[in-house]
Amino acid sequence: MPLSRSTATVRELAPLLFVQDIERSVAFYRDNLGFEVHGKWEPDGKLAWCRLQRDGSALMLQQASEEDGPAEGRGRGVGFFFVCDDAGAIHTELSERGLHLNPPQVAFYGMKQIFVMDPDGYELCFESPTEGA
């Protein structure tokens, strides 16, 4: 029996990252990476969750608790790739925001990339196509 095509549209992916210190992580994503806070939850006046956006990309941060398991290795095996217009321009911008980054490199499949590690060990890549890609 053939599968029918769904009529529902998936419009966005917004991963949820559990973090050890949400205030530190928000500051990193906002001040160093240029994301803006677009929603937050503050039970008892303390930030516990937020949604961050930059252009067409979004992610959510949640303050980790004991039930979320150990922090060690939390970001292992997961990478976030943000496709942008110009990885070189992103490199310049993030460097001006205080990050010390390696220069952009071109991957074997033709994407110019810069890699950033967030405070909790999640790997972030900002990449743009090169002419041959």
C-alpha positions as CSV (number, residue, x, y, z in Angstrom):
1,M,0.0,0.0,0.0
2,P,1.6,3.3,-1.0
3,L,2.0,6.0,1.6
4,S,-0.1,9.1,1.1
5,R,1.5,12.5,1.1
6,S,0.6,14.5,4.2
7,T,-1.2,17.8,3.7
8,A,0.3,19.2,6.9
9,T,3.2,21.5,6.5
10,V,6.2,21.4,8.9
11,R,7.3,25.0,9.2
12,E,10.1,25.0,11.7
13,L,12.5,23.1,13.8
14,A,13.4,24.6,17.2
15,P,15.6,22.2,19.2
16,L,15.5,22.2,23.0
17,L,18.9,22.3,24.7
18,F,19.2,21.5,28.4
19,V,21.8,23.8,29.9
20,Q,23.6,24.0,33.3
21,D,23.3,27.7,33.8
22,I,20.6,29.2,31.7
23,E,21.6,32.9,32.4
24,R,25.1,32.2,31.2
25,S,23.8,30.4,28.1
26,V,21.3,33.2,27.2
27,A,24.1,35.7,27.5
28,F,26.3,33.6,25.2
29,Y,23.6,33.2,22.5
30,R,22.4,36.8,22.8
31,D,25.7,38.7,23.3
32,N,28.1,36.5,21.3
33,L,25.9,35.0,18.6
34,G,23.3,37.7,18.1
35,F,20.2,35.8,19.0
36,E,17.2,37.6,20.5
37,V,14.9,36.3,23.3
38,H,11.4,35.6,21.9
39,G,9.6,34.1,24.8
40,K,10.5,33.0,28.3
41,W,9.2,31.2,31.3
42,E,10.1,32.4,34.8
43,P,8.5,30.4,37.5
44,D,9.0,32.1,40.9
45,G,10.8,35.0,39.1
46,K,13.7,32.8,37.9
47,L,14.4,32.1,34.3
48,A,13.8,28.4,33.5
49,W,13.1,28.3,29.8
50,C,13.4,30.6,26.8
51,R,13.2,30.7,23.0
52,L,15.9,32.4,21.1
53,Q,15.8,33.5,17.4
54,R,18.1,34.9,14.9
55,D,16.7,35.5,11.4
56,G,15.1,32.2,10.4
57,S,16.6,30.0,13.1
58,A,15.3,29.3,16.5
59,L,16.3,27.2,19.5
60,M,15.1,26.8,23.1
61,L,17.1,26.6,26.3
62,Q,15.9,25.0,29.5
63,Q,17.6,25.0,32.8
64,A,18.7,21.4,33.5
65,S,17.6,19.7,36.6
66,E,18.6,16.4,38.2
67,E,15.9,14.5,36.3
68,D,17.6,15.6,33.0
69,G,20.6,13.4,33.8
70,P,24.3,14.3,34.0
71,A,25.7,17.3,32.2
72,E,28.7,15.4,31.1
73,G,28.4,14.5,27.4
74,R,25.1,16.2,27.0
75,G,26.0,17.7,23.6
76,R,27.9,14.7,22.3
77,G,26.8,13.4,19.0
78,V,24.7,16.4,18.2
79,G,25.7,19.3,15.9
80,F,23.6,22.3,14.9
81,F,24.3,23.7,11.4
82,F,23.0,27.2,10.7
83,V,23.0,27.9,6.9
84,C,23.8,31.5,6.3
85,D,24.5,33.8,3.4
86,D,28.2,34.3,4.2
87,A,30.2,32.3,6.8
88,G,33.1,34.8,6.5
89,A,30.8,37.7,7.5
90,I,29.5,35.7,10.4
91,H,33.1,34.9,11.4
92,T,33.9,38.7,11.4
93,E,30.7,39.5,13.3
94,L,31.2,36.9,16.0
95,S,34.9,37.8,16.4
96,E,33.8,41.4,16.9
97,R,31.4,40.2,19.6
98,G,34.4,38.7,21.5
99,L,34.6,35.1,20.3
100,H,38.0,33.7,19.5
101,L,37.3,31.5,16.4
102,N,39.4,29.6,13.9
103,P,39.1,31.1,10.4
104,P,36.4,29.7,8.1
105,Q,37.3,26.4,6.4
106,V,35.7,24.8,3.3
107,A,34.4,21.3,3.9
108,F,34.9,18.6,1.3
109,Y,31.3,19.1,0.1
110,G,31.8,22.8,-0.6
111,M,30.4,24.6,2.4
112,K,32.5,27.4,4.1
113,Q,32.2,26.8,7.8
114,I,33.0,28.2,11.2
115,F,32.5,26.1,14.4
116,V,31.6,27.5,17.8
117,M,31.2,25.5,21.0
118,D,28.5,26.8,23.4
119,P,29.1,26.9,27.2
120,D,27.5,23.4,27.6
121,G,29.5,21.7,24.8
122,Y,26.9,21.9,22.1
123,E,28.7,22.3,18.7
124,L,27.3,25.0,16.4
125,C,28.4,25.4,12.8
126,F,27.6,28.5,10.7
127,E,28.0,27.6,7.0
128,S,27.5,29.0,3.6
129,P,27.8,27.5,0.1
130,T,30.9,28.2,-2.0
131,E,30.6,28.7,-5.7
132,G,31.2,25.1,-6.5
133,A,28.7,23.8,-4.0
